[in-house]
Each structure stands twice: as C-alpha cells, then as structure tokens.
C-alpha cells in the first residue's frame, strides 16, 4: 500500500509513494497548526491510516502545548504508531513518545536520529511551563508503561537554558551510550543512563 507524504508545512496535499506496507503520514519542519490540518485531511481521506513519521523537526515555536495536545488527541483516537527519523526535538519528542508504538528509523545520509526532550518555556517570561511539562511527562511515562522513568524525564528541569535537555540516540554514540543530558547550549553531554531505546519502550528499525 502507498505511504502518504506531507512534503512541507504549507503543503496540504498528501503524495502517494510505494514504500511501506501500511499507510504512513510524513511530517517535517517546525510544527504549526497547518500540520494538524494536514493530518486531519489525511485521516479523513484514509481512515485506515495508522502511522505518522516525524522527520527532522526542531519543535513548535510559541504554540508547543497546543500542538502536542492536538496530536495526542488524534494519536489516541486513531491508535496511531509513531516513527522518528533524524532530529526530533522538543514538541516532536513528546508527540513521538505519545505513539501507541514508537520506532526510531535511520536518519538521512550524514545525520543521526536523536530525540531531544526539554521543558516547554513561556514565550513571555522564559520560565518553565511547569503545569504543561508535568502533564506531558506523565503522558509519555504512562504510554511507555513506566519504561521511561519519571526520574529520567524530570532531569529536563535541571537545564539552565532553553537548549539543554535529555538526548536519546537511536544508535550509541562514539563515547558509548544512548541517553545523555546537556545542561545548556554548548555544554558537554553527560551520559546519565545505561538504558537502550528498547529498554525505554522504543523500537529501533532500519
């Protein structure tokens, strides 16, 4: 069966390509309300759609909680599986981890697939949006059936700027390990767990 491609954040068309055995909606670029509308259109046109692939997404500027909850509702309504390829940061990481099955795929040539989880901050004050963060942390913890421990997820509150966070790599990096913490932009990434993605309830595929 064909896959579906949302080839840009402004393109509402879904372009069939013969690649996967199940229908898959592709999402790329900084997340906006247009991506929600594109997913709705894909689900309306293809009620058997069960997969979303997130490709090189830096997050959702300014409307992160809204985008995360809108995707969550659709993921739950349609029991969607999520896939990530390349960088999946901030809101993208939350959306990926909300999937009813979660799979990391190889990055495009020259890159690596990595989740970056960090706290949502207020656009006005720069402070942690603690209510949203605690709720989203609880959602992904429960979705993983506890395999993503709260102690690990809460480590994101130890960051000192908006760029720091928890990194989960698809493949171990050169120094060994999959799970790292970076306190702020430019700081050293420190290994904080011996867990693999599979240990955290995340599949790895080719």
N, C-alpha and C positions, 0 to 999 in steps of 0.2 A: 504494500500500500504506500501511497506517497506521503512524504513529510510536508509540513507547511512552514513557510519562511516569512517572518515579518522582517524584511530586509533593512528597514530603518525606522526610527522612532516616528517619522512623519508619514510612513507608507502604510496605509490600512489594508493593502492587498496582501493576500497570502499566496505565495507562489509554490506550486507543487514541484517537488523533485524526488526521484525514485531512490531513496537512501535507506529508510528504516522500515521494519516490519509493522510499525504502528504509526498512527498519525502523531506528529510532533510539531508544536508551535515554537518557532525560534524567536528569541527576544534579544536585542542588542542595543547598546548605547545607554546614556543616562536615562533613568526611568522617569516617565511622565504619565499624565492621565491618558495620553494617546496610546500608551502601551496597554492600559486597562481596556480601552475601547477596542483595540486590535484583538486582544484576547477574547473579548465578548463576541466580536464578529466571527472569529474562528470557531468558537464553541457553538454559536448559532448555526453556522454553515456546516459544521461537522460534529454532531452530537456524540460521536464515538471518540473524539479527541481525548487522549489520556496522558499526554506528555508535554512538558514545557522544557525547552533548552535555553539556558541563560548564557550568553556569550559575551565576554569582555565588558562587564557592566560595572562602572565605578560607584553606583549608588543612585540616590534620588534626591536632588538638591531641593531643600526647602519644604518638600511635601512627603518626607520619608514615612511618617506614621500612616498617613492616608494610603499611600501606595502599598505598604506592607499589609495593612488590614484588608484592602480591596483584593489583593492577590490571595490572601489567606482564605477569604470567603469563597472565592472561585475554586481554589485548590480543594477545599473541603466539600463543596457542593458536587464537584465532578471527580473526586478521588484521584487527583492528578499526581503523577510522578514527576519529579524534577531532576534535571540534568544541568551540570555547570561545565563550561569549557573556558579556559583562560582565567582572567581576573574576575572574581565575583565578590565585590566589596560592599560593606555597609548594608543597605536595604536589600541588595541582591543576595547576600549571605543569609539573611533572615528568610527571604522568600524560598531560597533553595532548601533550607533546613525545615521548612513547613511541609515539604512534599511528603506524600504517603509512601514513597520510596525515593531515595536520594542517591544519585550516582554522579561521580566525578569522571569526566572524559578528558582525553589528551588535549592540550592547548594547540592552537595553530602553530605552524612552523616557527621555531625560535622562541617560543614562550613556554610558560608553565601554568598549570591550573592550580589556583590557590583561592581559598576563602579568606576574606579579611572581615572579622567581626569587631565592630567597635560601637560605642554608645552613640545614640542619637542625641544631638545637641540642639538647643534652642537657637534658631537663626537670629533672634533679637539679642540674647544675652550671652550666648556661648556656653551656658550651663548645661549639665546633663538633664535630659528629659526623663527623670527617674521613673515616673509612672509608666510611660510608654516602654522604656527599656526593661523594667522589671516584668511587664506583661509579655513582651516579645521573648525574653529569656525563658519565661515559664512555658510559653507555647512550644518553643523548639526543644526544650528539655523533655516535655511530655511526648512530643512527636517521636523523639529518639528512644522512647520507653526508658528514659533515665540513663541512656548510654552517654549522652552529653551531660556531664555532671554540672550541677549548679556552681560548684566551687570553681570549675574551669571557666564557665560562662561569665561569672561575676568578676573574673580577673580584668575584664574590659574597663571596670571602674577605676583601675589603677593607672590608667593612661593620664598623661599631663597635657595633651593637646588633642585635636580632632583627628590627627593622622595615625596615632598609635592604636594598637588593638591586638587581637588574637589572630594568628595566621595558622591555617590548616592546609598543608600542602598535599596534593594528590600523591606525589612520589617523595621519598625522603630527599632532603637537600644534601649538598656535598658534605656538610659537617655532621650529618646523621640526624634523623628525627623528622617528624611531620608537624608537630604542634609547637608554636613559638609565640612569644609575647614581645611586643615592642612598645615602650612607654611613650615615645613621641617620635616625630619625624626625625630621621637621621640617626636615631639611637640604635644600638646593637639589638638584634633579635635574639632573645634568650629562650632556649628550649625549656618548656615548662611541663612536658608530659612525655612519657614513652608510648603513648597511645598511637595506633594507626587509624586511618579513616574508618576502617572496618570495625575497630573497637568502639568508635563513636557512633555507630549505626549508619555509616555512609559507605555505599558500594563504590568500587573502582572498576572502570571498564576501559576497553580500548576503542 
